[in-house]
């Protein structure tokens, strides 16, 4: 795992996106100002600790500021998704600035995908937050447009990764110009799911004509007293859905980093809902529209 540091904030980058000069970052749980289960670069104002307490608002704003600085952005000109585990991708303009970051902004930003058409849209950067769900970042190397997606299991079986591709294509992108990185998320090693998740994924892949992928994504089937269980590779399914939507495989970077079991000598690297038994913060995945040279 190649963890870099900028402005005192550790982060992970995609070698594919880096090779095209695309400003982006997946933060870890480190480099911020929060404490307790939110230690330390938490950007969630809603998640709670064991006592029902949320993080301090001023901490999350500062943590946003630090995370966004990785791509040369500021919170006042950036947007973070209000995630609802669906497949809605919102197209943003300058009127959305600050939403999902600052209190008191009432415009509806319910949606798990944020799309910015180009560097002239008035948005510095877009951001999604996660703590086991899959962050997926997209960029068009020809136009400078970008999209950030949060893909939990519900959003994945609803094909929000493919919806992001379709949104970009509707706005002028060509499939061969879209680059994608599937960021840190819970791996099949740690993600046990029930048969309802399997069934919904089966429906989606059947409709798309790719049912042969199912046994590669759901492994180690076993029967328990609580029903049939599988180990689900949610990040891999996101990558496959991007490819099914028309993006060439060579344009897709799948980091394969598990948020639940990634540790180093100082402890847990990412926030993890499962690994922290439901008490955790969320880390940031950010990307900025860019000028094409």
C-alpha positions in Angstrom: 0.0 0.0 0.0 1.6 3.3 -1.2 0.5 5.9 1.3 1.7 9.4 0.4 1.6 12.6 2.4 0.8 16.2 1.4 0.1 19.2 3.6 0.5 16.8 6.6 -2.4 14.5 5.4 -1.7 10.9 4.5 -3.6 9.7 1.4 -3.7 7.0 -1.3 -3.7 7.8 -5.1 -4.4 5.8 -8.2 -1.4 5.3 -10.4 -3.7 5.4 -13.4 -5.2 8.8 -12.5 -1.9 10.1 -11.5 -0.4 9.2 -14.8 -2.9 11.6 -16.5 -2.3 14.4 -13.9 -5.8 14.1 -12.5 -6.1 15.7 -9.0 -7.7 13.1 -6.6 -7.1 11.4 -3.3 -8.5 8.7 -1.0 -7.7 9.8 2.6 -7.0 7.4 5.4 -8.4 7.9 9.0 -5.3 10.0 9.9 -4.2 13.6 9.6 -7.2 15.3 11.1 -8.3 16.9 14.4 -11.2 14.6 15.6 -10.9 12.3 18.7 -12.3 9.1 20.0 -13.8 6.7 17.5 -13.6 9.6 15.0 -9.8 9.8 15.3 -8.8 11.7 13.4 -9.7 12.7 9.8 -13.5 12.1 10.1 -15.8 14.1 7.8 -19.2 12.7 9.0 -21.4 14.8 11.2 -24.0 12.0 11.6 -22.2 8.9 12.7 -22.2 8.2 16.4 -19.9 6.8 19.0 -20.9 4.2 21.7 -22.6 6.9 23.7 -24.7 8.4 20.8 -22.4 11.4 20.4 -21.5 12.8 17.0 -18.3 14.5 16.1 -17.9 18.2 16.6 -19.1 20.2 13.6 -16.0 22.4 13.6 -13.8 19.3 13.5 -15.5 18.0 10.4 -15.1 21.3 8.6 -11.4 21.4 9.4 -11.1 17.8 8.3 -12.8 18.6 5.0 -10.4 21.6 4.6 -7.4 19.3 5.0 -8.8 16.5 2.8 -9.7 19.0 0.0 -6.3 20.7 0.2 -4.9 17.5 -1.3 -6.5 18.4 -4.7 -6.0 22.2 -4.3 -9.6 22.8 -3.3 -11.4 24.6 -0.5 -14.7 23.6 1.3 -16.4 26.8 0.2 -16.2 25.8 -3.4 -16.6 22.0 -3.1 -19.5 19.6 -2.6 -19.9 16.4 -0.6 -22.7 13.9 -1.3 -25.6 13.4 1.0 -25.6 9.7 0.5 -28.9 7.7 0.4 -27.7 4.3 -0.9 -29.3 4.8 -4.3 -28.2 5.2 -7.9 -28.8 9.0 -8.4 -26.0 11.0 -10.0 -26.4 14.7 -9.6 -24.9 17.2 -12.1 -23.5 20.2 -10.2 -22.9 23.8 -10.9 -21.7 26.7 -8.7 -25.0 27.0 -6.8 -24.1 23.7 -5.0 -20.9 25.1 -3.5 -20.4 24.2 0.2 -23.3 21.7 0.2 -22.7 18.5 2.3 -20.0 20.3 4.1 -21.5 23.4 5.9 -24.6 23.7 7.9 -27.5 25.9 6.9 -27.5 25.2 3.2 -30.9 23.8 2.3 -30.6 22.8 -1.4 -31.3 19.1 -1.9 -28.2 17.0 -2.6 -29.6 13.6 -2.0 -27.6 11.3 -4.2 -24.7 9.0 -4.2 -23.0 10.4 -7.3 -21.7 13.9 -8.0 -20.8 14.9 -11.5 -19.0 18.1 -12.6 -18.9 18.7 -16.4 -15.6 20.7 -16.5 -13.3 23.2 -14.8 -15.6 26.1 -15.7 -18.5 24.7 -13.7 -17.6 26.7 -10.6 -16.8 23.7 -8.4 -13.4 23.1 -7.0 -13.9 19.4 -6.1 -16.5 16.7 -5.3 -16.3 14.3 -2.5 -17.9 11.1 -1.1 -17.5 9.6 2.3 -17.3 6.0 3.3 -16.4 3.5 6.0 -16.5 0.2 4.1 -18.8 1.2 1.2 -17.0 1.6 -2.2 -15.8 5.0 -3.4 -15.4 5.2 -7.2 -13.8 8.1 -8.9 -14.2 8.9 -12.6 -12.4 11.4 -14.9 -12.6 12.2 -18.6 -9.0 12.7 -19.8 -10.3 14.6 -22.8 -12.7 17.1 -21.3 -11.6 17.4 -17.6 -15.0 16.3 -16.3 -15.2 14.2 -13.1 -17.6 12.2 -11.0 -17.4 10.8 -7.5 -19.6 7.9 -6.5 -20.5 6.2 -3.2 -21.5 2.6 -3.8 -22.8 0.6 -0.9 -24.3 -2.8 -1.7 -27.7 -1.3 -2.5 -26.2 1.3 -4.8 -24.0 -1.4 -6.4 -26.9 -3.8 -7.3 -28.7 -0.7 -8.6 -25.6 -0.1 -10.8 -24.6 3.4 -9.7 -21.1 2.8 -11.2 -22.7 2.3 -14.6 -25.1 5.2 -14.0 -22.0 7.5 -13.5 -20.6 6.3 -16.9 -23.9 6.9 -18.6 -24.2 10.4 -17.1 -20.7 11.3 -18.4 -21.5 9.9 -21.9 -24.8 11.9 -22.0 -22.7 15.0 -21.4 -20.2 14.4 -24.2 -17.7 11.9 -22.8 -16.5 9.0 -24.9 -16.2 5.6 -23.2 -12.6 5.3 -24.3 -11.7 8.6 -22.6 -13.2 7.8 -19.2 -10.8 6.7 -16.5 -11.9 5.1 -13.2 -10.5 4.1 -9.9 -12.3 1.9 -7.4 -11.0 3.0 -4.0 -10.5 1.4 -0.6 -13.6 -0.6 0.5 -14.4 -3.7 2.5 -13.0 -6.7 0.8 -14.5 -10.2 0.2 -12.1 -11.3 3.0 -14.2 -9.4 5.6 -17.6 -8.8 3.9 -20.1 -11.6 4.7 -23.6 -11.0 3.3 -26.9 -12.8 3.3 -28.6 -14.4 0.3 -30.8 -11.3 -0.3 -27.7 -9.4 -1.4 -26.8 -12.3 -3.7 -30.3 -12.4 -5.2 -30.3 -8.7 -6.0 -26.9 -8.9 -7.6 -28.1 -11.9 -9.6 -31.0 -9.9 -10.9 -28.8 -7.1 -12.0 -26.2 -9.3 -13.8 -28.9 -11.3 -15.4 -30.5 -8.2 -17.0 -27.1 -7.1 -18.2 -26.2 -10.5 -19.6 -23.3 -11.1 -17.3 -24.5 -13.7 -15.0 -21.2 -15.6 -15.4 -19.6 -13.0 -13.1 -21.7 -14.1 -10.1 -19.5 -16.9 -8.7 -16.4 -14.7 -9.0 -18.1 -11.9 -6.9 -19.8 -14.1 -4.3 -17.4 -16.8 -2.9 -17.3 -19.3 -0.1 -21.0 -20.0 0.0 -22.0 -21.6 3.3 -25.2 -22.6 5.1 -25.6 -21.2 8.6 -28.4 -21.3 11.2 -29.3 -17.8 10.0 -29.4 -18.8 6.3 -27.0 -18.9 3.4 -24.0 -16.6 3.6 -21.5 -15.5 1.0 -18.2 -13.4 1.0 -19.0 -10.5 -1.4 -16.3 -8.7 -3.4 -18.2 -5.4 -3.7 -15.3 -3.4 -5.1 -14.8 -6.0 -7.9 -18.5 -5.8 -8.8 -18.2 -2.0 -9.1 -15.2 -2.4 -11.4 -17.1 -5.0 -13.5 -20.2 -2.7 -13.8 -18.0 0.2 -15.0 -16.6 -2.2 -17.7 -20.1 -3.4 -18.6 -21.1 0.2 -19.1 -18.5 0.5 -21.8 -15.3 1.7 -20.1 -12.3 -0.3 -21.3 -10.6 -2.6 -18.7 -7.3 -0.8 -19.2 -9.0 2.4 -18.0 -10.1 0.9 -14.7 -7.9 0.8 -11.6 -9.1 -1.5 -8.8 -7.0 -0.7 -5.7 -8.2 -3.8 -3.9 -7.6 -2.3 -0.4 -9.8 -3.7 2.4 -11.0 -1.0 4.8 -11.8 -3.6 7.5 -8.5 -5.4 7.8 -5.8 -3.0 6.7 -3.5 -2.2 9.6 0.1 -1.0 10.0 2.4 -0.6 13.0 0.3 2.3 14.3 -3.1 0.6 14.0 -6.1 0.7 11.7 -5.5 2.6 8.5 -9.1 3.4 7.4 -12.4 3.9 9.2 -14.5 0.7 9.0 -18.1 0.3 10.0 -17.7 -3.5 10.4 -14.3 -3.4 11.9 -15.2 -0.8 14.5 -18.6 -2.5 15.2 -20.7 0.4 13.9 -18.8 3.1 15.7 -16.5 5.0 13.3 -16.0 8.1 11.3 -15.8 8.2 7.5 -12.9 9.0 5.2 -13.0 11.1 2.1 -12.5 10.3 -1.6 -12.1 13.5 -3.6 -11.5 14.5 -7.2 -11.3 17.8 -8.9 -12.2 18.9 -12.4 -9.1 19.8 -14.3 -7.8 21.7 -17.2 -6.9 19.6 -20.2 -3.5 20.4 -21.7 
